Amino acid sequence: MYRTMEDWTDIRERVLAGKVSKRAILRETGMHWKTLQKILTHSEPPGYRQRKTRPKQKLGPYQARIEQILKEDQLRAGPAGAISFPRSCPDTADDSC
């Protein structure tokens, strides 16, 4: 809601210049007081911050093999970056596969 730079700087300028009180901004916008504190503390929106990296428990044992397959696919790719695989069709009278 207050992630655009224009909203962020408008609120900061109005409060820090003393034009409007913090309480008036809270009433006007309906935001939580902690959100207003963030706006006044940071000069720009801080964005998403992950506290710690997620463990790769499920893919862990296969990670090296996945990277190897991806590297092989890059080498096999043509000039347009598309990978062409041989098409296997069951033996049929017509070529409708």
DRENTORKOL-3810 file (N, C-alpha, C; in nm, 4 decimals):
REM DRENTORKOL-3810
@n.u->0.0817; n.v->-0.1189; n.w->0.0000; ca.u->0.0000; ca.v->0.0000; ca.w->0.0000; c.u->0.0864; c.v->0.1257; c.w->0.0000
@n.u->0.1902; n.v->0.1279; n.w->0.0786; ca.u->0.2790; ca.v->0.2442; ca.w->0.0861; c.u->0.4152; c.v->0.2077; c.w->0.0312
@n.u->0.4181; n.v->0.1321; n.w->-0.0776; ca.u->0.5441; ca.v->0.0856; ca.w->-0.1327; c.u->0.5952; c.v->0.1733; c.w->-0.2451
@n.u->0.5097; n.v->0.2604; n.w->-0.2979; ca.u->0.5587; ca.v->0.3475; ca.w->-0.4034; c.u->0.6444; c.v->0.4568; c.w->-0.3406
@n.u->0.7418; n.v->0.4975; n.w->-0.4133; ca.u->0.8354; ca.v->0.5974; ca.w->-0.3621; c.u->0.7663; c.v->0.7314; c.w->-0.3388
@n.u->0.6654; n.v->0.7615; n.w->-0.4215; ca.u->0.5948; ca.v->0.8892; ca.w->-0.4073; c.u->0.5201; c.v->0.8962; c.w->-0.2743
@n.u->0.4462; n.v->0.7889; n.w->-0.2410; ca.u->0.3739; ca.v->0.7858; ca.w->-0.1130; c.u->0.4711; c.v->0.7937; c.w->0.0039
@n.u->0.5777; n.v->0.7171; n.w->-0.0071; ca.u->0.6776; ca.v->0.7095; ca.w->0.0991; c.u->0.7387; c.v->0.8475; c.w->0.1260
@n.u->0.7849; n.v->0.9136; n.w->0.0200; ca.u->0.8499; ca.v->1.0444; ca.w->0.0381; c.u->0.7500; c.v->1.1517; c.w->0.0789
@n.u->0.6254; n.v->1.1425; n.w->0.0298; ca.u->0.5237; ca.v->1.2406; ca.w->0.0672; c.u->0.4972; c.v->1.2361; c.w->0.2175
@n.u->0.4801; n.v->1.1162; n.w->0.2703; ca.u->0.4544; ca.v->1.1020; ca.w->0.4139; c.u->0.5753; c.v->1.1474; c.w->0.4944
@n.u->0.6952; n.v->1.1084; n.w->0.4501; ca.u->0.8180; ca.v->1.1493; ca.w->0.5212; c.u->0.8325; c.v->1.3008; c.w->0.5245
@n.u->0.8146; n.v->1.3643; n.w->0.4095; ca.u->0.8302; ca.v->1.5100; ca.w->0.4030; c.u->0.7297; c.v->1.5815; c.w->0.4918
@n.u->0.6056; n.v->1.5375; n.w->0.4885; ca.u->0.5013; ca.v->1.6045; ca.w->0.5665; c.u->0.5257; c.v->1.5938; c.w->0.7161
@n.u->0.5709; n.v->1.4769; n.w->0.7613; ca.u->0.5922; ca.v->1.4588; ca.w->0.9050; c.u->0.7231; c.v->1.5228; c.w->0.9491
@n.u->0.8311; n.v->1.5000; n.w->0.8736; ca.u->0.9617; ca.v->1.5512; ca.w->0.9156; c.u->0.9717; c.v->1.7025; c.w->0.9051
@n.u->0.8966; n.v->1.7628; n.w->0.8134; ca.u->0.8980; ca.v->1.9088; ca.w->0.8012; c.u->0.8085; c.v->1.9749; c.w->0.9051
@n.u->0.7297; n.v->1.8958; n.w->0.9756; ca.u->0.6432; ca.v->1.9510; ca.w->1.0794; c.u->0.5116; c.v->2.0032; c.w->1.0260
@n.u->0.4772; n.v->1.9728; n.w->0.9022; ca.u->0.3509; ca.v->2.0193; ca.w->0.8440; c.u->0.2321; c.v->1.9451; c.w->0.9044
@n.u->0.2508; n.v->1.8150; n.w->0.9312; ca.u->0.1436; ca.v->1.7303; ca.w->0.9835; c.u->0.2013; c.v->1.6455; c.w->1.0959
@n.u->0.1184; n.v->1.6206; n.w->1.1976; ca.u->0.1653; ca.v->1.5380; ca.w->1.3086; c.u->0.1565; c.v->1.3901; c.w->1.2716
@n.u->0.2279; n.v->1.3085; n.w->1.3476; ca.u->0.2246; ca.v->1.1641; ca.w->1.3253; c.u->0.0826; c.v->1.1112; c.w->1.3436
@n.u->0.0173; n.v->1.1611; n.w->1.4455; ca.u->-0.1194; ca.v->1.1152; ca.w->1.4734; c.u->-0.2137; c.v->1.1493; c.w->1.3586
@n.u->-0.1959; n.v->1.2656; n.w->1.2987; ca.u->-0.2815; ca.v->1.3050; ca.w->1.1857; c.u->-0.2590; c.v->1.2123; c.w->1.0656
@n.u->-0.1342; n.v->1.1756; n.w->1.0407; ca.u->-0.1038; ca.v->1.0829; ca.w->0.9309; c.u->-0.1672; c.v->0.9479; c.w->0.9586
@n.u->-0.1592; n.v->0.9011; n.w->1.0832; ca.u->-0.2185; ca.v->0.7721; ca.w->1.1185; c.u->-0.3698; c.v->0.7749; c.w->1.0986
@n.u->-0.4343; n.v->0.8846; n.w->1.1361; ca.u->-0.5785; ca.v->0.8970; ca.w->1.1162; c.u->-0.6131; c.v->0.9047; c.w->0.9678
@n.u->-0.5347; n.v->0.9807; n.w->0.8941; ca.u->-0.5603; ca.v->1.0027; ca.w->0.7513; c.u->-0.5424; c.v->0.8754; c.w->0.6692
@n.u->-0.4382; n.v->0.7997; n.w->0.6964; ca.u->-0.4072; ca.v->0.6826; ca.w->0.6145; c.u->-0.4614; c.v->0.5523; c.w->0.6724
@n.u->-0.4795; n.v->0.5465; n.w->0.8040; ca.u->-0.5262; ca.v->0.4244; ca.w->0.8666; c.u->-0.4164; c.v->0.3210; c.w->0.8857
@n.u->-0.2920; n.v->0.3623; n.w->0.8696; ca.u->-0.1811; ca.v->0.2681; ca.w->0.8855; c.u->-0.1489; c.v->0.2469; c.w->1.0328
@n.u->-0.0757; n.v->0.1403; n.w->1.0598; ca.u->-0.0314; ca.v->0.1081; ca.w->1.1954; c.u->0.0861; c.v->0.1996; c.w->1.2307
@n.u->0.1015; n.v->0.2287; n.w->1.3585; ca.u->0.2078; ca.v->0.3198; ca.w->1.3996; c.u->0.3465; c.v->0.2645; c.w->1.3717
@n.u->0.3600; n.v->0.1301; n.w->1.3709; ca.u->0.4903; ca.v->0.0710; ca.w->1.3383; c.u->0.5260; c.v->0.0947; c.w->1.1920
@n.u->0.4252; n.v->0.0952; n.w->1.1051; ca.u->0.4493; ca.v->0.1236; ca.w->0.9633; c.u->0.4989; c.v->0.2665; c.w->0.9477
@n.u->0.4385; n.v->0.3592; n.w->1.0205; ca.u->0.4825; ca.v->0.4986; ca.w->1.0143; c.u->0.6254; c.v->0.5115; c.w->1.0668
@n.u->0.6589; n.v->0.4366; n.w->1.1701; ca.u->0.7957; ca.v->0.4386; ca.w->1.2214; c.u->0.8946; c.v->0.3915; c.w->1.1156
@n.u->0.8588; n.v->0.2864; n.w->1.0396; ca.u->0.9456; ca.v->0.2384; ca.w->0.9324; c.u->0.9642; c.v->0.3460; c.w->0.8264
@n.u->0.8551; n.v->0.4128; n.w->0.7919; ca.u->0.8628; ca.v->0.5170; ca.w->0.6895; c.u->0.9554; c.v->0.6292; c.w->0.7350
@n.u->0.9465; n.v->0.6666; n.w->0.8601; ca.u->1.0286; ca.v->0.7759; ca.w->0.9108; c.u->1.1741; c.v->0.7334; c.w->0.9324
@n.u->1.1970; n.v->0.6068; n.w->0.9570; ca.u->1.3328; ca.v->0.5571; ca.w->0.9808; c.u->1.4103; c.v->0.5382; c.w->0.8518
@n.u->1.3447; n.v->0.4812; n.w->0.7497; ca.u->1.4116; ca.v->0.4491; ca.w->0.6239; c.u->1.3786; c.v->0.5536; c.w->0.5172
@n.u->1.4791; n.v->0.5921; n.w->0.4406; ca.u->1.4561; ca.v->0.6923; ca.w->0.3357; c.u->1.3839; c.v->0.6345; c.w->0.2156
@n.u->1.3846; n.v->0.5010; n.w->0.2006; ca.u->1.3100; ca.v->0.4357; ca.w->0.0931; c.u->1.2539; c.v->0.3041; c.w->0.1459
@n.u->1.1509; n.v->0.2499; n.w->0.0802; ca.u->1.0914; ca.v->0.1257; ca.w->0.1305; c.u->1.1953; c.v->0.0146; c.w->0.1391
@n.u->1.2017; n.v->-0.0563; n.w->0.2533; ca.u->1.3053; ca.v->-0.1571; ca.w->0.2711; c.u->1.2862; c.v->-0.2816; c.w->0.1863
@n.u->1.1643; n.v->-0.3119; n.w->0.1418; ca.u->1.1419; ca.v->-0.4304; ca.w->0.0603; c.u->1.1376; c.v->-0.5571; c.w->0.1437
@n.u->1.1362; n.v->-0.6698; n.w->0.0741; ca.u->1.1270; ca.v->-0.7997; ca.w->0.1416; c.u->1.2648; c.v->-0.8412; c.w->0.1913
@n.u->1.2703; n.v->-0.8821; n.w->0.3162; ca.u->1.3953; ca.v->-0.9307; ca.w->0.3737; c.u->1.3707; c.v->-1.0662; c.w->0.4370
@n.u->1.4456; n.v->-1.1624; n.w->0.3927; ca.u->1.4339; ca.v->-1.2965; ca.w->0.4496; c.u->1.5297; c.v->-1.3066; c.w->0.5669
@n.u->1.4813; n.v->-1.3574; n.w->0.6764; ca.u->1.5631; ca.v->-1.3627; ca.w->0.7972; c.u->1.6817; c.v->-1.4571; c.w->0.7840
@n.u->1.6584; n.v->-1.5762; n.w->0.7324; ca.u->1.7683; ca.v->-1.6700; ca.w->0.7115; c.u->1.7379; c.v->-1.7516; c.w->0.5863
@n.u->1.8414; n.v->-1.8053; n.w->0.5273; ca.u->1.8220; ca.v->-1.8819; ca.w->0.4053; c.u->1.7522; c.v->-2.0135; c.w->0.4366
@n.u->1.6710; n.v->-2.0555; n.w->0.3437; ca.u->1.5970; ca.v->-2.1796; ca.w->0.3625; c.u->1.6863; c.v->-2.2986; c.w->0.3311
@n.u->1.6766; n.v->-2.4028; n.w->0.4102; ca.u->1.7575; ca.v->-2.5215; ca.w->0.3811; c.u->1.7038; c.v->-2.5943; c.w->0.2575
@n.u->1.7938; n.v->-2.6546; n.w->0.1814; ca.u->1.7560; ca.v->-2.7298; ca.w->0.0630; c.u->1.7621; c.v->-2.8790; c.w->0.0962
@n.u->1.6829; n.v->-2.9189; n.w->0.1914; ca.u->1.6888; ca.v->-3.0561; ca.w->0.2412; c.u->1.6419; c.v->-3.1574; c.w->0.1375
@n.u->1.5357; n.v->-3.1268; n.w->0.0660; ca.u->1.4800; ca.v->-3.2234; ca.w->-0.0277; c.u->1.5698; c.v->-3.2417; c.w->-0.1500
@n.u->1.6246; n.v->-3.1323; n.w->-0.2035; ca.u->1.7066; ca.v->-3.1398; ca.w->-0.3235; c.u->1.8542; c.v->-3.1597; c.w->-0.2946
@n.u->1.8920; n.v->-3.1489; n.w->-0.1709; ca.u->2.0329; ca.v->-3.1563; ca.w->-0.1341; c.u->2.1115; c.v->-3.2690; c.w->-0.1979
@n.u->2.0677; n.v->-3.3950; n.w->-0.1862; ca.u->2.1451; ca.v->-3.5045; ca.w->-0.2439; c.u->2.1482; c.v->-3.5038; c.w->-0.3964
@n.u->2.0528; n.v->-3.4370; n.w->-0.4593; ca.u->2.0418; ca.v->-3.4392; ca.w->-0.6057; c.u->2.0919; c.v->-3.3110; c.w->-0.6715
@n.u->2.1339; n.v->-3.2139; n.w->-0.5917; ca.u->2.1708; ca.v->-3.0816; ca.w->-0.6432; c.u->2.2827; c.v->-3.0891; c.w->-0.7476
@n.u->2.3850; n.v->-3.1673; n.w->-0.7228; ca.u->2.4967; ca.v->-3.1774; ca.w->-0.8171; c.u->2.4503; c.v->-3.2370; c.w->-0.9497
@n.u->2.3665; n.v->-3.3397; n.w->-0.9445; ca.u->2.3168; ca.v->-3.4022; ca.w->-1.0677; c.u->2.2270; c.v->-3.3069; c.w->-1.1460
@n.u->2.1438; n.v->-3.2290; n.w->-1.0779; ca.u->2.0576; ca.v->-3.1308; ca.w->-1.1447; c.u->2.1414; c.v->-3.0263; c.w->-1.2163
@n.u->2.2452; n.v->-2.9759; n.w->-1.1497; ca.u->2.3323; ca.v->-2.8768; ca.w->-1.2133; c.u->2.4031; c.v->-2.9352; c.w->-1.3342
@n.u->2.4431; n.v->-3.0620; n.w->-1.3261; ca.u->2.5086; ca.v->-3.1280; ca.w->-1.4383; c.u->2.4124; c.v->-3.1403; c.w->-1.5571
@n.u->2.2882; n.v->-3.1787; n.w->-1.5318; ca.u->2.1887; ca.v->-3.1908; ca.w->-1.6386; c.u->2.1622; c.v->-3.0559; c.w->-1.7028
@n.u->2.1491; n.v->-2.9508; n.w->-1.6222; ca.u->2.1261; ca.v->-2.8168; ca.w->-1.6766; c.u->2.2432; c.v->-2.7705; c.w->-1.7624
@n.u->2.3645; n.v->-2.8001; n.w->-1.7183; ca.u->2.4825; ca.v->-2.7620; ca.w->-1.7951; c.u->2.4858; c.v->-2.8362; c.w->-1.9288
@n.u->2.4524; n.v->-2.9656; n.w->-1.9279; ca.u->2.4473; ca.v->-3.0438; ca.w->-2.0514; c.u->2.3403; c.v->-2.9901; c.w->-2.1462
@n.u->2.2268; n.v->-2.9507; n.w->-2.0922; ca.u->2.1190; ca.v->-2.8961; ca.w->-2.1743; c.u->2.1603; c.v->-2.7647; c.w->-2.2394
@n.u->2.2370; n.v->-2.6837; n.w->-2.1702; ca.u->2.2844; ca.v->-2.5582; ca.w->-2.2283; c.u->2.3789; c.v->-2.5855; c.w->-2.3438
@n.u->2.4623; n.v->-2.6880; n.w->-2.3300; ca.u->2.5553; ca.v->-2.7223; ca.w->-2.4370; c.u->2.4812; c.v->-2.7793; c.w->-2.5578
@n.u->2.3724; n.v->-2.8510; n.w->-2.5334; ca.u->2.2969; ca.v->-2.9148; ca.w->-2.6389; c.u->2.2025; c.v->-2.8171; c.w->-2.7101
@n.u->2.1751; n.v->-2.7044; n.w->-2.6507; ca.u->2.0787; ca.v->-2.6094; ca.w->-2.7065; c.u->2.1317; c.v->-2.5502; c.w->-2.8366
@n.u->2.0396; n.v->-2.5227; n.w->-2.9272; ca.u->2.0752; ca.v->-2.4636; ca.w->-3.0554; c.u->2.0940; c.v->-2.3139; c.w->-3.0428
@n.u->2.1065; n.v->-2.2439; n.w->-3.1564; ca.u->2.1299; ca.v->-2.0996; ca.w->-3.1517; c.u->2.0132; c.v->-2.0217; c.w->-3.0924
@n.u->1.8919; n.v->-2.0730; n.w->-3.1046; ca.u->1.7763; ca.v->-2.0029; ca.w->-3.0489; c.u->1.7531; c.v->-2.0394; c.w->-2.9026
@n.u->1.8313; n.v->-2.1319; n.w->-2.8517; ca.u->1.8175; ca.v->-2.1707; ca.w->-2.7124; c.u->1.7176; c.v->-2.2829; c.w->-2.6910
@n.u->1.6572; n.v->-2.3320; n.w->-2.7990; ca.u->1.5596; ca.v->-2.4400; ca.w->-2.7864; c.u->1.6309; c.v->-2.5744; c.w->-2.7912
@n.u->1.5863; n.v->-2.6661; n.w->-2.7122; ca.u->1.6438; ca.v->-2.7997; ca.w->-2.7094; c.u->1.5540; c.v->-2.8897; c.w->-2.7926
@n.u->1.6125; n.v->-2.9584; n.w->-2.8868; ca.u->1.5321; ca.v->-3.0486; ca.w->-2.9692; c.u->1.5598; c.v->-3.1920; c.w->-2.9264
@n.u->1.4541; n.v->-3.2625; n.w->-2.8960; ca.u->1.4640; ca.v->-3.4016; ca.w->-2.8563; c.u->1.4091; c.v->-3.4876; c.w->-2.9693
@n.u->1.4648; n.v->-3.6052; n.w->-2.9903; ca.u->1.4081; ca.v->-3.6929; ca.w->-3.0934; c.u->1.2672; c.v->-3.7344; c.w->-3.0540
@n.u->1.1791; n.v->-3.7338; n.w->-3.1509; ca.u->1.0404; ca.v->-3.7654; ca.w->-3.1251; c.u->1.0173; c.v->-3.9143; c.w->-3.1488
@n.u->0.9631; n.v->-3.9816; n.w->-3.0537; ca.u->0.9375; ca.v->-4.1242; ca.w->-3.0704; c.u->0.7884; c.v->-4.1456; c.w->-3.0881
@n.u->0.7522; n.v->-4.2045; n.w->-3.1989; ca.u->0.6119; ca.v->-4.2307; ca.w->-3.2297; c.u->0.5904; c.v->-4.3814; c.w->-3.2374
@n.u->0.4778; n.v->-4.4267; n.w->-3.1935; ca.u->0.4483; ca.v->-4.5690; ca.w->-3.2109; c.u->0.4291; c.v->-4.5999; c.w->-3.3593
@n.u->0.4541; n.v->-4.7188; n.w->-3.3940; ca.u->0.4381; ca.v->-4.7574; ca.w->-3.5336; c.u->0.2923; c.v->-4.7517; c.w->-3.5728
@n.u->0.2591; n.v->-4.6542; n.w->-3.6531; ca.u->0.1219; ca.v->-4.6410; ca.w->-3.7026; c.u->0.1261; c.v->-4.6244; c.w->-3.8524
@n.u->0.0136; n.v->-4.6461; n.w->-3.9163; ca.u->0.0057; ca.v->-4.6353; ca.w->-4.0607; c.u->0.0167; c.v->-4.4896; c.w->-4.1061
@n.u->-0.0407; n.v->-4.3995; n.w->-4.0308; ca.u->-0.0323; ca.v->-4.2582; ca.w->-4.0677; c.u->0.0636; c.v->-4.1856; c.w->-3.9752
@n.u->0.1139; n.v->-4.0736; n.w->-4.0195; ca.u->0.2073; ca.v->-3.9941; ca.w->-3.9375; c.u->0.1311; c.v->-3.8877; c.w->-3.8592
@n.u->0.0398; n.v->-3.9284; n.w->-3.7766; ca.u->-0.0412; ca.v->-3.8324; ca.w->-3.7026; c.u->0.0109; c.v->-3.8065; c.w->-3.5619
@n.u->0.1305; n.v->-3.8465; n.w->-3.5378; ca.u->0.1812; ca.v->-3.8317; ca.w->-3.4021; c.u->0.2471; c.v->-3.7049; c.w->-3.3776
END
